[in-house]
Amino acid sequence: PPPPAPPPPAPPLPPPRVGYSFSAVAGQPETFDLTLAAGSDELPPDGDSVFLSPDANCRTATPSAALGGLVVVAASAVTLTVPTAEVSMRVCVLSQGKTISGRRLAEANNATNATYLGPDVISTAFVDVREVSAVALVAAEGFAHAYILPGIGLQRGFRVGADLAVWPATGVVAAQCGAFTSLADTVYTACVNATCSDLAAQGATQGSMAPSAGVLDTAVATFTFNTTGERELCYLFGDRVGRGYVFYPNATVDVRALSSASDPLQSNLRTFAGSTIALTFVGVGISAGDRAALVPSGTACPKATAYAVTYGLKYGGVQTLDASLVCSFLIPAAKLGLQLCYLHDGYPNGDSVKLAGFALDAVAISGPALTIAVSGVAESFVLAGTGIGLGDTARWVDSGDEAGCTSGNETAGYGGTQSVPVDGNVTFLFDVTTADSPTGYAVLCYTFVGEVPRLYPRVRVQVFEIVASGQHFELLAGHIDSVTLVGYGVTHGDVAFWAAAGPTSADCSLSEALAIYGGPVSVVGVKISFNVLAPVENLVLCYKFRNEPIRRYTTVTAVAYGLSGPLTRTYAVAGQTETVVFVGIGVKDGDQAKWVHSGASCDGAPAGHAGLNENGGVTGAYQ
């Protein structure tokens, strides 16, 4: 059989109707001209009634007082006051003489042939009833920030112009408009329109609202509030041409300002690294629960949630103000010019603002860790640290002597109190060693200008010296002699040499370390071994501790003994006593002498001589 005939083509779809949106404000009377939205086939005649419904199924809808109730059409228009905001509502028409109860009665009786099925919808009419919700915002004086206003229907529908928010000071609108019974009062509403317009023209804080990205029924604008105090909202909906501002006294902004943060115990903003500083905050709207944090100079304030990730406790962390408007920071390491970020409780997005003019220095002296000085020799110290400034002073105390540091007492012989130049280079002249200090070294007591003295136990000095009195050494020219010096700080690797007596300068020069005097030698353990090549009567010690200058110790002396004669050949006759006159440095009664063959050791003597026989036989002894 032939294939079935194809079905007839479907009739074309009717062209879509363009809808019309009426705009109203919750609690404000609004007149809707229905001819703007309804075609002739849907325009209700005068005498019919309309009501608003959340959806288009008007036949099952019921008028609600919250949505403006049931209103009679007059001159193809209705005037509604809708207490509750809602968007995309539909206009339902109840024909003249018909009732909702009559429809329901027909439905209850299963009257399928009833000619009245209920209200109809104007298919192209939509109603947006808008409002700004109650909100309490927080602002910081002088800082621009984007503020989101919550509400219903904000920035929806066709906009003739942008919405506009104006923020007069609390009470200004009410004061100018006088007593009123409700916000819907027409006289009061007219006053609000004029007052808000005047305030806007006079420069009251204002901003054009824009849709908030990704957040339904909200609008956002950036505001900068330049004076503190509470403010209320005047809001102009951009699609309500000629309708003026709506006053929202429950939408407020509290403009706060931090004016100072200081340590009441001192006049400057300075703390010691590793110590706690308590800051007291002063301003308008400052309250317990606000938070503060420190950041390096020139960096932006991070959000409170990001601060811990960025800085941790490096600059003391994020701290909360207590009931006394005080919070404390413990800054572990030295840092200059720390700036303060302040987060007012309730400030949007967890953002914080900087306090202008605030710069906190966390100061410290960090070095040198250990310096070697020599008693009686001026020692230059290049102090390392953060915050060293003109007017600072430094002195040395025995290790562990915190009381001596804070009391201001000077330790005798430690060079006194010296002013520190800005480069930290300061010179001390010690008159005593640090041998009597509990640990063998002294520690730095440093006073930053305007601060109390502070002990820095990791900045140390050891002061060494060769004991001057009672050290005289007798050496033998041409022989290696080892001597043990008495002093504090004599250490393996130090350098010493003998120099001719005579120069009075405290400093020695290596040019004086002559080979004939044994030259410069290194200390081994605590002993020094010299080989003075020729007899010499007056030698003084030159000694170099570590990397210190070589110092001359004129009271530490030595003499190198040695014979220089008999000045002529001596002849003797076997068996006859011969007197020999010895000449040299150090020759004195009680010395001993014996003769040996030329080239033989003094440990033995040839037979017949006044000494030990070279073969071991005793034939003589020292005379």
MOJO-V945479 format. One record per residue. N is the residue number from 1. OMEGA is omega in radians with two decimals (none if undefined). Layout:
BEGIN
{{N & OMEGA} {N & OMEGA}}
END
This chain:
BEGIN
{{1 & 3.14} {2 & 3.11} {3 & -3.14} {4 & 3.12} {5 & 3.11} {6 & 3.13} {7 & 3.13} {8 & 3.14} {9 & 3.11} {10 & 3.12} {11 & -3.12} {12 & 3.09} {13 & 3.09} {14 & 3.12} {15 & -3.13} {16 & 3.09} {17 & 3.07} {18 & -3.12} {19 & 3.11} {20 & -3.11} {21 & 2.97} {22 & -3.12} {23 & 3.09} {24 & 3.10} {25 & -3.13} {26 & 3.11} {27 & -3.12} {28 & 3.11} {29 & -3.12} {30 & 3.11} {31 & 3.14} {32 & 3.03} {33 & -3.02} {34 & 3.14} {35 & 3.12} {36 & -3.03} {37 & -3.00} {38 & 3.00} {39 & -3.08} {40 & -3.12} {41 & -3.12} {42 & -3.10} {43 & -3.14} {44 & 3.10} {45 & 3.05} {46 & -3.11} {47 & 3.00} {48 & 3.14} {49 & 3.09} {50 & 3.01} {51 & -3.10} {52 & 3.13} {53 & 3.14} {54 & 3.13} {55 & -3.01} {56 & -3.13} {57 & -3.05} {58 & -3.05} {59 & 3.06} {60 & -3.09} {61 & -3.13} {62 & 3.08} {63 & -3.13} {64 & 3.10} {65 & 3.14} {66 & 3.13} {67 & 3.04} {68 & 3.09} {69 & -3.11} {70 & -3.04} {71 & -3.11} {72 & 3.11} {73 & 3.06} {74 & -3.13} {75 & 3.11} {76 & -3.13} {77 & 3.04} {78 & 3.06} {79 & -3.07} {80 & 2.91} {81 & -3.04} {82 & -3.08} {83 & -3.01} {84 & 3.13} {85 & 3.05} {86 & -3.07} {87 & 3.08} {88 & 3.06} {89 & -3.13} {90 & 3.13} {91 & 3.13} {92 & -3.07} {93 & 3.05} {94 & -3.04} {95 & -3.11} {96 & 3.12} {97 & 3.13} {98 & 3.13} {99 & 3.06} {100 & -3.12} {101 & 3.11} {102 & 3.12} {103 & -3.11} {104 & 3.09} {105 & 3.12} {106 & 3.12} {107 & -3.13} {108 & -3.13} {109 & 3.14} {110 & -3.09} {111 & -3.08} {112 & -3.14} {113 & 3.13} {114 & -3.12} {115 & -3.13} {116 & -3.10} {117 & 3.10} {118 & -3.10} {119 & 3.07} {120 & 3.10} {121 & 2.96} {122 & -2.89} {123 & -3.07} {124 & -3.11} {125 & 3.06} {126 & -3.13} {127 & 3.02} {128 & 3.07} {129 & -2.97} {130 & 2.97} {131 & 2.96} {132 & -3.10} {133 & 3.05} {134 & -3.12} {135 & 3.08} {136 & -3.11} {137 & 3.08} {138 & 3.12} {139 & 3.06} {140 & -3.08} {141 & 3.04} {142 & -3.11} {143 & 3.10} {144 & 3.09} {145 & 3.08} {146 & -3.12} {147 & -3.14} {148 & 3.05} {149 & 3.07} {150 & 3.11} {151 & 3.09} {152 & 3.07} {153 & 3.11} {154 & 3.08} {155 & 3.02} {156 & 3.01} {157 & -3.11} {158 & -3.09} {159 & 3.04} {160 & 3.09} {161 & 3.14} {162 & 2.97} {163 & -3.10} {164 & 3.08} {165 & 3.09} {166 & -3.03} {167 & 3.01} {168 & 3.11} {169 & -3.13} {170 & 3.09} {171 & -3.08} {172 & -3.12} {173 & -3.13} {174 & -3.12} {175 & -3.11} {176 & -3.10} {177 & 3.08} {178 & -3.09} {179 & 3.09} {180 & -3.10} {181 & 3.13} {182 & 3.12} {183 & 3.14} {184 & 3.13} {185 & -3.01} {186 & 3.13} {187 & -3.14} {188 & -3.13} {189 & 3.11} {190 & 3.11} {191 & 3.13} {192 & -3.13} {193 & -3.10} {194 & -3.10} {195 & -3.13} {196 & 3.10} {197 & 3.13} {198 & -3.13} {199 & 3.10} {200 & 3.14} {201 & -3.12} {202 & 3.04} {203 & 3.06} {204 & -3.13} {205 & -3.09} {206 & 3.13} {207 & 3.08} {208 & -3.08} {209 & 3.09} {210 & 3.13} {211 & 3.05} {212 & -3.09} {213 & 3.02} {214 & -3.14} {215 & -3.04} {216 & 3.00} {217 & 3.06} {218 & 3.11} {219 & -3.03} {220 & 3.03} {221 & 3.11} {222 & -3.13} {223 & 2.98} {224 & -3.13} {225 & -3.02} {226 & 3.04} {227 & -3.11} {228 & 3.07} {229 & 3.12} {230 & 3.10} {231 & 3.12} {232 & -2.98} {233 & 2.83} {234 & -3.03} {235 & 3.13} {236 & 3.09} {237 & -2.99} {238 & -3.12} {239 & 3.12} {240 & -3.05} {241 & 3.08} {242 & -3.05} {243 & 3.04} {244 & -3.02} {245 & 2.98} {246 & -3.08} {247 & 3.12} {248 & -3.12} {249 & 3.12} {250 & 3.01} {251 & -2.98} {252 & 2.98} {253 & 3.12} {254 & -3.09} {255 & -3.07} {256 & -3.14} {257 & 2.99} {258 & -3.08} {259 & -3.13} {260 & 2.98} {261 & -3.01} {262 & 3.03} {263 & -3.07} {264 & -3.12} {265 & 3.13} {266 & -3.03} {267 & -3.10} {268 & 3.11} {269 & -3.11} {270 & 3.07} {271 & 3.09} {272 & 3.07} {273 & -3.09} {274 & 3.12} {275 & -3.13} {276 & 3.02} {277 & 3.12} {278 & -3.13} {279 & 3.06} {280 & -3.03} {281 & -3.13} {282 & 3.10} {283 & 3.13} {284 & 3.12} {285 & 3.10} {286 & -3.06} {287 & 3.02} {288 & -3.07} {289 & 2.97} {290 & -3.10} {291 & -3.13} {292 & 3.12} {293 & 3.14} {294 & 3.11} {295 & 3.09} {296 & 3.13} {297 & 3.07} {298 & 3.12} {299 & -3.13} {300 & 3.08} {301 & 3.08} {302 & 3.00} {303 & -3.10} {304 & -3.12} {305 & -3.11} {306 & -3.05} {307 & -3.09} {308 & 3.13} {309 & -3.06} {310 & -2.99} {311 & -3.07} {312 & 3.12} {313 & -3.07} {314 & 3.13} {315 & 3.05} {316 & 3.08} {317 & 3.08} {318 & -3.07} {319 & -3.09} {320 & 3.11} {321 & 3.09} {322 & -3.08} {323 & 3.11} {324 & -3.11} {325 & 3.14} {326 & 2.93} {327 & -3.00} {328 & 3.13} {329 & 3.00} {330 & -3.08} {331 & -3.00} {332 & -3.02} {333 & -3.13} {334 & 3.11} {335 & -3.14} {336 & 2.96} {337 & 3.10} {338 & -3.13} {339 & -3.05} {340 & 3.00} {341 & -3.04} {342 & 3.14} {343 & 3.03} {344 & 3.11} {345 & -3.11} {346 & 3.10} {347 & -2.94} {348 & 2.98} {349 & -3.13} {350 & -3.14} {351 & 3.09} {352 & -3.11} {353 & 3.14} {354 & 3.03} {355 & -3.10} {356 & 3.07} {357 & -3.13} {358 & 3.06} {359 & -3.10} {360 & 3.09} {361 & 2.97} {362 & -2.95} {363 & 3.11} {364 & 2.94} {365 & -3.02} {366 & -3.11} {367 & 0.09} {368 & -3.08} {369 & 3.14} {370 & 3.10} {371 & 3.05} {372 & 3.08} {373 & -3.14} {374 & 3.13} {375 & 3.13} {376 & 3.14} {377 & 3.11} {378 & -3.09} {379 & 3.13} {380 & 3.11} {381 & 3.00} {382 & -3.09} {383 & 3.09} {384 & 3.13} {385 & -3.13} {386 & 3.11} {387 & 3.10} {388 & -3.07} {389 & -3.13} {390 & -3.12} {391 & 3.05} {392 & 3.08} {393 & -3.13} {394 & 3.00} {395 & -3.09} {396 & 3.06} {397 & 3.09} {398 & -3.11} {399 & -3.12} {400 & -3.07} {401 & 3.12} {402 & -3.13} {403 & 3.12} {404 & 3.12} {405 & -3.05} {406 & -3.12} {407 & -3.12} {408 & 3.13} {409 & 3.12} {410 & 3.07} {411 & -3.08} {412 & 3.07} {413 & -3.09} {414 & 3.01} {415 & 3.08} {416 & 3.12} {417 & -3.08} {418 & 3.02} {419 & -3.07} {420 & 3.05} {421 & -3.05} {422 & 3.12} {423 & 3.08} {424 & -3.08} {425 & -3.07} {426 & -3.05} {427 & 3.07} {428 & 3.03} {429 & -3.13} {430 & 3.11} {431 & -3.14} {432 & 3.07} {433 & 3.08} {434 & -3.11} {435 & -3.09} {436 & 3.08} {437 & -3.08} {438 & -3.12} {439 & -3.14} {440 & 3.07} {441 & 3.06} {442 & -3.13} {443 & -3.02} {444 & 2.98} {445 & -2.98} {446 & 3.11} {447 & 2.98} {448 & -3.06} {449 & 3.14} {450 & -3.11} {451 & 3.05} {452 & 3.11} {453 & -3.12} {454 & -3.11} {455 & 3.09} {456 & -3.01} {457 & 3.13} {458 & 3.04} {459 & -2.92} {460 & 3.03} {461 & 2.98} {462 & -3.11} {463 & -3.06} {464 & 3.06} {465 & 2.93} {466 & -3.11} {467 & -2.96} {468 & -2.97} {469 & 2.96} {470 & 3.13} {471 & 3.08} {472 & -3.05} {473 & 3.08} {474 & -3.09} {475 & 3.11} {476 & -3.11} {477 & 3.12} {478 & 3.13} {479 & 3.09} {480 & 3.09} {481 & 3.07} {482 & 3.11} {483 & 3.06} {484 & -3.12} {485 & 3.06} {486 & -3.13} {487 & 3.11} {488 & 3.10} {489 & 3.09} {490 & -2.97} {491 & 3.07} {492 & 3.12} {493 & 3.02} {494 & -3.09} {495 & 3.11} {496 & 3.00} {497 & 3.08} {498 & 3.10} {499 & -3.14} {500 & 3.09} {501 & 3.10} {502 & 3.12} {503 & -3.11} {504 & -3.13} {505 & 3.13} {506 & -3.11} {507 & 3.02} {508 & 3.07} {509 & 3.10} {510 & 3.11} {511 & 3.11} {512 & -3.11} {513 & -3.07} {514 & 3.13} {515 & -3.11} {516 & 3.11} {517 & 3.11} {518 & 3.09} {519 & 3.09} {520 & 3.11} {521 & 3.11} {522 & 3.08} {523 & 3.07} {524 & -3.00} {525 & 3.03} {526 & -3.10} {527 & 3.12} {528 & -3.12} {529 & -3.11} {530 & 2.95} {531 & 3.11} {532 & -2.94} {533 & -3.07} {534 & 3.10} {535 & 3.09} {536 & -2.95} {537 & -3.03} {538 & 3.07} {539 & 3.05} {540 & -3.05} {541 & 2.92} {542 & -3.02} {543 & -3.13} {544 & 3.02} {545 & 3.05} {546 & -3.13} {547 & -3.10} {548 & 3.05} {549 & 3.11} {550 & -3.09} {551 & 3.14} {552 & 3.09} {553 & -2.99} {554 & 3.13} {555 & 3.00} {556 & -2.92} {557 & 3.08} {558 & 3.00} {559 & 3.10} {560 & -3.13} {561 & 3.06} {562 & 3.13} {563 & 3.02} {564 & 3.12} {565 & 0.77} {566 & -3.06} {567 & 3.08} {568 & 3.12} {569 & 3.13} {570 & 3.09} {571 & 3.07} {572 & 3.12} {573 & -3.11} {574 & 3.11} {575 & -3.13} {576 & 3.10} {577 & -3.14} {578 & 3.07} {579 & 3.14} {580 & 3.11} {581 & 3.14} {582 & 3.14} {583 & 3.07} {584 & 3.12} {585 & 3.11} {586 & 3.13} {587 & -3.12} {588 & 3.10} {589 & 3.13} {590 & 3.01} {591 & 3.14} {592 & -3.13} {593 & 2.97} {594 & -3.10} {595 & 3.06} {596 & 3.04} {597 & 3.11} {598 & 3.12} {599 & 3.14} {600 & 3.13} {601 & 3.06} {602 & 3.13} {603 & 3.14} {604 & 3.10} {605 & 3.14} {606 & -3.13} {607 & 3.11} {608 & 3.11} {609 & -3.12} {610 & -3.12} {611 & 3.12} {612 & 3.10} {613 & -3.12} {614 & 3.10} {615 & 3.07} {616 & -3.14} {617 & -3.12} {618 & 3.14} {619 & -3.10} {620 & -3.11} {621 & 3.04} {622 & 3.11} {623 & none}}
END
